[in-house]
Amino acid sequence: MATCAHLDQISEVKPSADGCEGCLQTGDAWVALRLCLACGHVGCCDSSKNRHATKHFEATRHPLIEPFQATKDWRWCYIDQAYV
């Protein structure tokens, strides 16, 4: 795993929704969900039609996400483009 200078931006967060916020509003489906570790926003992954997690990063610059599914164990830094 790569090093990341943004790990200090991880907060204890409460998920903002039980599914992708954007897709729930529009009635779209998603492939997998990502949790923003800065604010708790739940968005769909880049394999999903709408890519809401990436759009959230582009709007907020919150760098770190992890899978919303409890069975996965990794983190991704958008800025460093690396798993951390």
N, C-alpha and C positions, 0 to 999 in steps of 0.2 A: 504494500500500500504506500501511496505517496504521502509526503508531508504537506501540510496545509496551514497557512497562516491565518485561517478564518475560524478555527475551532473555538476561539473565544467568543464567537457570536452565537453559539448554541445556548438556547434557553430551555427551561422546563416549559413545555407548551401543552396546551389542550387542543386537540384536533377541532378544527372549525366546523366539521361536518362528518357524517358517516359515509360519505362518498365524495366524488369530485364536486366542489361547489359550483363550478361553471356548468358542468354537464347536468347536474341536478336542476339548475335553473332553465336549461334549454331542452331537457328531456333526452339528451344524447347518452350514448353508452360509452364506457371506457374499458381499457384493457387492464391496467394496473394503476394503483394510486401511490402518490408520493406525499410525504409530510414535510413541510417547511420547518426546519429546526430553529428558526428565528421567531416565528409568529404562530405556527400551528396551522397555517393554510393547507388544506387538502386539495390537491390537483391531480389530474390524470397525467400518465407518463407520455413519453415521446412516441411510443407505439400506438397511442390513442389518437383518434382523429383530431382532437382539439389541442392537445399538448398544453393543457392548462398549467401544469407545474412549471414548465419552462417559461410560459407567458408571465406567471407570477414572478419568477426570478427577473425577467426583463423589466418588469414594472417596478420592482422593489429593490433589486440587487441583493436580496437575501441569498447568500451563497450556498447554503447546505440543505440537502434533503436526505431523507431515508425512506425506505418502503413503508407504506402505511400498514401492510400486512405483517402480523407479528412473527410469521415464520421466516422472514428474510432478515439478514443481518449485515448491512453495509450502509455506507454514507457516500454521497457524491457531492463534490464541490464544483459548482458551475464555473466559478472564476478560474480555478486551477485545472479544470477539466480532468479531474482525477478522483478515483475512489480513495477515501480516507478512513 
